Amino acid sequence: MRRLNRKKALNFVKEMDAFPKVPESYVETTASGGTVSVLAFTAMALLAFFEFFVYRDTWMKYEYEVDKDFTSKLRINIDITVAMRCQCNSVAVQVAPETMVASDGLQYEPVIFELSPQQRLWHRTLLLIQNHLREEHSLQDVLFRNIMKGAPTALPPREDDPTQPLNACRIHGHLYVNKVAGNFHITVGKAIPHPRGHAHLAALVSHETYNFSHRIDHLSFGEEIPGILNPLDGTEKVSADHNQMFQYFITIVPTKLQTYKVSADTHQYSVTERERVINHAAGSHGVSGIFMKYDISSLMVKVTEQHMPFWQFLVRLCGIIGGIFSTTGMLHGLVGFCVDVVCCRFKLGVYKPKSMSVFDGHVNSLTPLLSENAEH
């Protein structure tokens, strides 16, 4: 009687409990449930690990707007080696049909045009990187993010002490010009301005000594940023004729760069190259030399390095954990249901019929067996 009253009291307490309890079948330990749990936790750990690397990564965002700055000066950074003596070369900068700009910021240094073995190796590596940049434009994002960690883009000094004569001229330095279309060129003779432009005194230099083979080690516009490669860096041209013209048509795009390492106002540019032999008898007119004509785009590009917010990382992490829990639970239930259907259909496992057995002279129906003595 006490046991019956105690059982009724327990049932009454359970009915009065406002919080539902988990069915006992949910907390049973099974081999399949343990396997699913291990797989689920392994998948969560791997995805959370990879998601952390995604959180640490950054990407570049490009925005475009009209460039409203027309009053500031444009800086031109030049490092070009021409295969002629410095006494024969001169640089002229013209920003309007009749406006000349002084080139006092340039230095003329007698050098050897041929590179040393280490310099040639550096030059080949630079050309290889330039080829990859032309094919894979997304590599520029990598350069933007790692501008301060990249190798120096300037030509390293010679490691040997050559005895051959200095047969070339390295023109390097910078110029400041107005932000309007213009050109600068390297040709024979000193530039002399006059009311309608300028002229070069080249009468004292023989045409047989002309050699405008050149190598552009560096050409950029705006603030110099270490580690950034420009389209013409590493360009090397060998002249096939004494009277040859090399032309570069450059389109400059103002760029504001904002990364976690550096913030700078610089300029990117694209270039189209052309070269031809000057032959007045054949109708190919012009002046032998290296000519660079540039134009400035009216649009400005803002390049900003962005990072995933921490709250977004937490939301994605919670989504991974909840999604794996839900998916593994549904898969485990679906597989269990399919197994139950198959076992029930083919009478396997717990659905297999039980065979009759004899224990202590009784069968399952508890009917006494007949013995020989009973028959008598």
Secondary structure, 3 states (H helix, E strand, C coil): CHHHHHHHHHHHHHHHCCCCCCCHHHHCCCHHHHHHHHHHHHHHHHHHHHHHHHHHCEEEEEEEEECCCCCCEEEEEEEEEECCCCCCEEEEEEEECCEEECCCCEEEEEECCCCCHHHHHHHHHHHHHHHHHHHCCCHHHHHHHCCCCCCCCCCCCCCCCCCCCCCEEEEEEEEEEECCCEEEEEEECEEEEECCEEEEECCCCCHHHCCCCEEEEEEEEECCCCCCCCCCCCEEECCCCCCEEEEEEEEEEEEEEECCCCEEEEEEEEEEEEEEECEHHHCECCCCEEEEEEEECCEEEEEEEEECCHHHHHHHHHHHHHHHHHHHHHHHHHHHHHHHHHHHHHCCHHHCCCCCCCECCECCCCCECCCHHHHC
